[in-house]
Amino acid sequence: MKTARKALAWLAAVLLMAALAGCGTKEAEKPTKEFASSDGVVSVMLAEDWKTEDAGVDGWIGAVSKDESDGLIVAQFVKGVDAVGLSDIKDAFEDTYSASEIKAEDGSGLVPGWENTEAYSCKMSVEGTSGNGYFVYGETDYAYYAILYVSEKMNDDKIAYVRNICGSFKENAPEVENNSAVETTDTIRWINGTYAVLTAINGWDYNMFGGMPANDDSMALVQSMLSEWWDVTDKASADETIEWLIGEGHRMDFAEMMDMLAEDGFSEIPEAERADYLLNNYTNMTDEIAQQYAAFYAGYDEKGIDVISAWDYSRAVSVIANCYIAGYYTETEALDKALEVASVIQTAYGSWDAFIDSYMVGYEYWAEESSDERRAVYEELKAAPDSPYQLDWNIELQKSW
């Protein structure tokens, strides 16, 4: 997304400065021709006198009208390669273009082959230069997409033209290689559920072990991510990290801190006064963190270390699955390890909700921020008909590979 944001910022300046260069004409009345991305995967029909602009990102289309009064971007984010979801893309567009006065438009059936299509009209500004925009977001099995049309003046004719462009969208998605040899069963889907919140946040497939097809492209992507986030670069470092998460993780530091509070007599302080006690007796303690730690202690006092253990266990399974995609484990090795951790998880908790509650406490302890956004992802996933959270928590976890 960093590369995409740079391209968006550059094109924003190009397109909005172009938007002030002319008064525009009725583009819908002109003959059209096909404009395709450099990788040949996507195309749209534009007035034949439009000019291609270098979008700076493979798989994107950039173009401006002949009089440079209007501009277009078609952005493509391949699933399993670009670690984003639709919400990330929307945030990037709206932030880069300083979108305001955003108004939802009818996106139903607007783009052939898209699902979860959303359309918006808005005002936009880049470095003091203002314009009008029409944003369309959606996804296919292959990728997430965004279409942005920008103009100095957006009238009914322009909106009709934009919607015609959207209707001309074509995708010629390449067949994605997947080296997985294992059929996805309910046991594997249950395992996937232990880290599905993170998978969804990354914009990946929560019903696929590892979140994406296993191939050379995904291998390179995940190797880079494992190195950056976990210092995992091979099987030995993978083993070490996973052993730490399963046997110790952040829950050991958490327990030590809670025990220290207990030794300070924290349990004798009424719950309603604990946050104030922390603020008055510990340096570098904000009100929000004090409230969190008061809640952490109450949970630890009731449930012990399992109030946070799900955070470590979930990430252990996630790292295991990632190490399969990265090529550090075979598929069978990774699934065997994941099944062992899943069995521990199933024994420690009585439901998906209980497991996720513990996961969220762990996230808040680790990140020192609210888990509300992740909680919203979980609730959305839980309602999805294909979600692993539709599976009974107590299913028999069987080796099927």
C-alpha positions in Angstrom: 0.0 0.0 0.0 3.0 2.4 0.5 3.8 2.1 -3.3 0.1 2.6 -4.1 -0.1 5.7 -1.9 2.9 7.2 -3.7 1.2 6.6 -7.0 -2.0 8.0 -5.8 -0.4 11.2 -4.5 1.5 11.7 -7.8 -1.6 11.1 -9.9 -3.7 13.3 -7.7 -1.5 16.3 -8.5 -1.5 15.4 -12.2 -5.2 14.9 -12.4 -6.4 17.8 -10.3 -4.1 20.3 -12.1 -5.4 18.8 -15.4 -8.9 19.2 -14.1 -8.6 23.0 -14.1 -7.1 23.2 -17.6 -10.4 23.2 -19.5 -14.1 23.3 -19.4 -14.8 19.8 -20.7 -17.1 18.4 -23.3 -19.7 15.7 -23.4 -17.4 12.7 -23.4 -20.3 10.2 -23.7 -21.0 11.5 -27.2 -17.5 10.6 -28.6 -16.4 7.3 -30.1 -14.7 5.1 -27.6 -11.7 2.8 -27.5 -10.3 0.3 -25.0 -7.7 1.4 -22.4 -5.9 -1.5 -20.7 -3.5 -1.9 -17.8 0.1 -2.7 -18.6 -0.3 -6.3 -17.4 -3.4 -6.7 -19.6 -5.6 -7.9 -16.8 -8.1 -5.0 -16.7 -9.5 -2.6 -19.3 -12.2 0.1 -19.6 -13.7 2.0 -22.6 -13.0 5.7 -22.7 -13.5 8.4 -25.4 -10.9 7.6 -28.1 -9.2 11.0 -27.8 -8.2 10.4 -24.1 -4.5 10.0 -23.4 -2.8 7.4 -21.3 -1.0 8.5 -18.2 1.7 6.3 -16.6 0.0 5.1 -13.4 3.4 4.1 -11.9 2.0 0.7 -10.6 1.6 -2.5 -12.6 -2.0 -3.4 -13.1 -3.3 0.2 -12.9 -4.8 2.4 -15.6 -4.3 6.2 -15.7 -5.8 8.5 -18.3 -6.8 12.1 -18.9 -9.3 13.6 -21.4 -8.0 15.4 -24.5 -8.6 18.8 -23.0 -7.2 17.6 -19.7 -10.3 18.6 -17.9 -11.0 15.1 -16.6 -8.9 12.2 -15.3 -9.3 8.5 -14.4 -7.5 6.0 -12.3 -8.3 2.3 -12.2 -6.4 0.7 -9.3 -5.9 -3.0 -8.9 -4.8 -4.8 -5.7 -4.2 -8.5 -6.3 -5.5 -10.7 -3.5 -2.7 -12.6 -1.8 -0.1 -10.3 -3.2 -1.1 -6.8 -2.0 -1.8 -6.9 1.7 -4.9 -4.7 1.7 -8.6 -4.9 1.9 -11.4 -2.7 0.6 -11.4 -0.6 3.8 -7.6 0.1 3.4 -8.1 1.2 -0.2 -11.0 3.5 0.7 -8.9 5.1 3.4 -6.0 5.6 1.1 -8.0 7.2 -1.6 -10.0 9.5 0.8 -6.9 10.5 2.7 -4.7 11.2 -0.4 -7.4 13.2 -2.0 -8.7 15.0 1.1 -12.1 13.8 0.2 -15.0 15.7 1.8 -18.8 16.0 1.4 -18.7 12.3 0.6 -22.1 11.1 -0.6 -23.0 7.4 -1.2 -24.3 6.6 -4.7 -26.0 3.5 -6.1 -23.3 0.9 -6.7 -25.6 -2.0 -7.2 -24.6 -3.8 -10.5 -22.5 -0.9 -11.5 -19.4 -2.9 -12.5 -19.8 -6.2 -14.2 -18.3 -9.1 -12.2 -17.7 -7.1 -9.0 -19.0 -7.9 -5.6 -19.4 -5.6 -2.6 -19.5 -2.6 -4.9 -19.7 0.8 -3.3 -19.9 4.2 -5.1 -19.4 7.7 -3.7 -19.3 11.3 -5.1 -17.2 13.8 -3.2 -15.3 17.0 -3.2 -11.5 16.6 -3.2 -8.4 18.7 -2.8 -4.7 18.3 -3.3 -2.2 21.0 -2.3 -5.0 23.6 -2.4 -6.3 22.6 -5.8 -9.9 21.5 -5.7 -12.1 19.3 -7.8 -14.9 16.8 -7.8 -14.5 13.0 -7.6 -16.5 9.9 -8.2 -15.1 6.9 -6.3 -16.1 3.2 -7.0 -14.8 0.3 -4.9 -15.4 -3.5 -5.2 -13.7 -6.9 -5.6 -13.5 -9.9 -7.8 -12.1 -13.3 -6.9 -8.8 -12.1 -8.3 -8.4 -8.6 -6.9 -9.7 -5.6 -5.1 -10.4 -2.6 -7.3 -11.0 1.1 -7.1 -12.1 3.4 -9.9 -11.6 7.2 -9.4 -12.9 9.8 -11.9 -11.9 13.4 -11.2 -13.3 16.5 -12.9 -13.4 20.3 -12.3 -17.2 20.1 -12.6 -19.2 16.9 -12.0 -22.7 17.2 -13.6 -25.3 14.7 -14.6 -23.7 14.1 -18.0 -20.3 13.4 -16.3 -21.8 11.0 -13.8 -23.6 9.1 -16.5 -20.2 8.9 -18.4 -18.4 7.6 -15.3 -21.1 5.0 -14.8 -20.7 3.9 -18.5 -17.0 3.5 -17.9 -17.7 1.3 -14.9 -20.1 -0.7 -17.0 -17.4 -1.3 -19.6 -14.9 -2.8 -17.1 -13.4 -6.1 -18.1 -11.1 -8.4 -16.2 -8.9 -11.1 -17.8 -7.5 -12.5 -14.6 -4.6 -14.9 -15.0 -4.9 -18.4 -13.4 -3.3 -18.2 -10.0 -1.0 -21.1 -9.3 -1.6 -22.9 -6.0 0.8 -25.6 -4.9 -1.4 -26.8 -2.0 -2.1 -30.5 -2.3 -4.5 -30.7 0.7 -8.3 -30.5 0.5 -9.8 -27.9 2.8 -11.8 -29.6 5.5 -13.7 -28.4 8.5 -10.7 -29.1 10.7 -8.5 -26.8 8.5 -11.2 -24.2 8.4 -11.4 -24.3 12.2 -7.6 -23.9 12.4 -7.9 -20.9 10.0 -10.5 -19.4 12.4 -7.9 -19.1 15.1 -6.2 -16.3 13.1 -9.0 -15.3 10.7 -9.3 -11.7 12.1 -5.7 -11.0 11.1 -6.2 -12.7 7.7 -9.2 -10.5 7.0 -7.3 -7.4 8.1 -4.6 -8.3 5.6 -7.2 -8.7 2.9 -6.5 -12.4 2.4 -8.8 -15.4 2.2 -9.7 -16.6 5.7 -10.8 -20.0 4.3 -7.4 -20.8 2.8 -4.6 -22.1 5.0 -2.0 -19.3 5.0 -4.6 -16.9 3.6 -3.4 -17.1 -0.1 -2.4 -19.6 -2.8 1.0 -21.1 -2.3 3.2 -20.0 -5.2 6.4 -18.1 -5.9 4.8 -14.7 -5.7 3.2 -15.3 -2.3 6.4 -17.0 -1.1 8.4 -13.8 -1.7 5.7 -11.6 -0.2 5.4 -13.7 3.0 9.2 -14.2 3.4 9.6 -10.4 3.4 6.8 -10.0 6.0 8.1 -12.7 8.3 11.6 -11.2 8.2 10.2 -7.7 8.9 7.8 -8.6 11.7 9.3 -11.6 13.3 13.0 -11.9 12.2 12.0 -15.3 10.8 14.2 -16.1 7.8 14.4 -19.8 7.7 13.1 -23.0 9.4 15.4 -22.7 12.4 14.2 -19.1 13.2 10.6 -20.2 12.5 10.9 -23.0 15.0 12.4 -20.7 17.6 9.7 -18.1 17.2 6.8 -20.5 17.3 8.2 -22.3 20.3 8.4 -18.9 22.1 4.8 -18.1 21.2 3.5 -21.4 22.4 5.6 -21.8 25.5 6.0 -18.2 26.6 4.8 -15.3 24.4 3.7 -12.0 25.7 1.5 -13.7 28.4 4.6 -14.3 30.6 5.4 -10.6 30.8 1.7 -9.9 31.3 1.5 -12.4 34.2 4.6 -10.9 35.8 3.2 -7.4 35.6 -0.2 -8.6 37.1 1.6 -10.4 39.9 3.7 -7.3 40.6 0.4 -5.3 41.0 -0.9 -8.0 43.3 2.2 -7.7 45.5 1.6 -4.0 45.7 -1.8 -4.7 47.2 -3.8 -4.0 44.0 -6.4 -6.6 44.9 -7.3 -4.7 48.0 -8.2 -1.5 46.1 -11.8 -1.3 45.0 -12.2 -1.9 41.3 -13.7 1.6 40.7 -10.5 3.2 42.2 -7.8 1.1 40.5 -7.3 3.3 37.5 -6.8 6.3 39.6 -4.4 4.4 41.8 -2.3 3.5 38.7 -2.3 7.1 37.5 -1.1 8.4 40.9 1.5 5.8 41.6 3.1 4.9 38.2 4.9 7.2 35.9 4.2 7.4 32.1 0.7 6.1 32.7 -2.1 7.7 30.7 -5.7 7.6 31.7 -6.5 5.2 28.8 -3.7 2.8 29.7 -4.6 3.0 33.4 -8.2 2.0 32.6 -6.9 -0.9 30.4 -4.6 -2.2 33.2 -7.3 -2.0 35.7 -9.4 -4.2 33.4 -6.5 -6.5 32.7 -6.0 -7.1 36.4 -9.7 -7.9 36.9 -9.6 -10.4 34.0 -6.4 -12.0 35.3 -7.8 -12.2 38.8 -10.8 -14.1 37.4 -9.3 -16.2 34.6 -5.6 -16.4 35.2 -3.1 -16.3 32.3 -5.7 -17.6 29.8 -7.2 -14.1 29.8 -4.5 -13.2 27.3 -3.2 -16.6 26.0 -5.3 -16.5 22.9 -3.2 -13.6 21.5 -0.1 -15.8 21.6 -1.8 -18.9 20.4 -3.5 -17.1 17.5 -0.2 -15.6 16.3 1.5 -19.0 16.7 -0.9 -20.6 14.2 -0.7 -17.5 11.9 3.1 -17.7 11.9 3.0 -21.5 11.2 0.7 -21.0 8.3 2.8 -18.1 7.0 5.9 -20.3 7.2 4.2 -22.8 4.9 3.5 -20.1 2.3 7.1 -18.8 2.8 8.5 -22.3 2.1 10.0 -22.9 5.5 7.7 -25.8 6.3 6.0 -28.3 4.0 2.2 -28.2 4.0 2.0 -31.3 6.1 4.6 -30.0 8.6 2.7 -26.7 9.0 -0.7 -28.4 9.4 0.6 -30.8 11.9 2.0 -28.0 14.0 -1.1 -25.9 13.6 -3.3 -28.9 14.7 -1.3 -29.2 17.9 -1.8 -25.6 18.8 -5.5 -25.7 17.7 -6.0 -28.6 20.1 -4.6 -26.5 23.0 -6.8 -23.6 22.0 -9.9 -25.8 21.9 -9.2 -27.2 25.4 -8.4 -23.8 26.9 -11.6 -22.0 25.7 -15.2 -23.0 25.4 -16.3 -20.9 22.4 -15.2 -18.7 19.6 -16.4 -15.7 21.6 -14.3 -16.7 24.6 -11.3 -17.2 22.5 -11.6 -13.9 20.7 -12.2 -12.1 24.0 -8.8 -13.4 25.2 -7.3 -12.5 21.8 -8.6 -8.9 22.1 -7.2 -8.5 25.6 -3.8 -9.7 24.3 -4.0 -7.2 21.4 -4.7 -4.3 23.8 -1.9 -5.3 26.0 0.6 -5.6 23.1 -0.6 -2.6 21.1 -1.6 -0.4 24.1 -4.7 0.7 22.2 -8.3 -0.2 21.8 -9.3 -3.5 20.1 -12.6 -1.9 18.8 -11.5 -2.1 15.1 -10.5 -5.7 15.4 -13.6 -6.5 17.3 -15.7 -5.1 14.4 -13.8 -7.3 12.0 -14.6 -10.3 14.1 -18.3 -9.4 14.3 -18.4 -9.0 10.5 -16.7 -12.3 9.9 -18.9 -14.1 12.4 -22.0 -13.0 10.3 -20.5 -14.2 7.0 -22.0 -17.5 5.8 -18.6 -18.9 4.8 -16.9 -17.9 8.0 -15.0 -20.5 10.0 -16.8 -19.0 13.0 -20.0 -20.7 11.8 -18.3 -24.0 12.7 -19.1 -25.5 16.1 -16.3 -24.8 18.5 -16.4 -28.3 19.8 -16.0 -30.2 16.5 -13.6 -33.1 16.5 -10.3 -31.8 15.2 -9.0 -34.6 12.9 -5.9 -34.9 10.8 -7.2 -35.1 7.2 -4.0 -34.5 5.2 
